């Protein structure tokens, strides 16, 4: 199972972590991946100035509502 950690610290909350979590959850459900991808909350990953931090496979992505789908596809491809 792949784990995606999403920062829910105060800076990422301001940048829209709630909406990113919601979008990721919807995409995981829509693609039938609930048994393959686990979303977990995390606190600061040190990327506060870059967007909502999402970590998967030791890579930290800077995610926004605008690029969440693109990043999700990148994660699924393993990039």
N, C-alpha and C positions, 0 to 999 in steps of 0.2 A: 504494500500500500504506500502510495506517495503522500507525503505530508506537506501541506502548504501553510506556513506560519504567516499571519497577517498582523502587522503592528496595530495595536489599539491604544497606544500611548497618546498623550494629549496632542502632540504636534500632528500625528497622523489622523487623529479624530477630526481636527480642524481641516485637514486636507481631504477628508471624505472617506475614511476607512469603513464607516458603516455602509456606505453605498458600494464600495469595492467588495466587501464581504457578501453583501446581498447579491451583487451581480455574479460573483464567482459561484456562489451557492446555486443560483438559477442555472448557470451554464453546466455545472456538474450534474445537476438533476436532469436537465434537458438532454444531456448526452449519455445518461445512464451510467455515470461514473461514481456513484455514491459509495460503492464497495471498493473503489480503486484510489480515491483521493479523499483525504481527510483535511478539513480546514481547522486550524487551531489559532487561538489568539496568542499574541506575544507582546512584550513591551519593547522599548527602544532597541533598534538594531543599528543606530548610529547614522542613519541616512535621512534624518529629519528634514533637511532642506531640499530633498529631491522628489518628494511625493510619498504616497503611502508605501511603506516597505513591505514587500511580500517575499518570503524566503522559501525556496524549494531546491532540493538537491545542492545545498550549500551555495546557491547563487541568490543574491538579493536583487530584486527587481524594483524599480520605482514605478508605481502603478497609479493611475488616475481613472476616473469614470470614463474618460475619453479613450484610454488605451487598454482597458482591462481585457477586452476580448482578444486583442492582438497579443498581449502578454500571456494570456491563458493558452492560446494556440501555440505560442513559442514554448511554454512549459510542457505541453503535451508532446511536442515534437522532440523535446529534450535539448533545446538550444539554450 
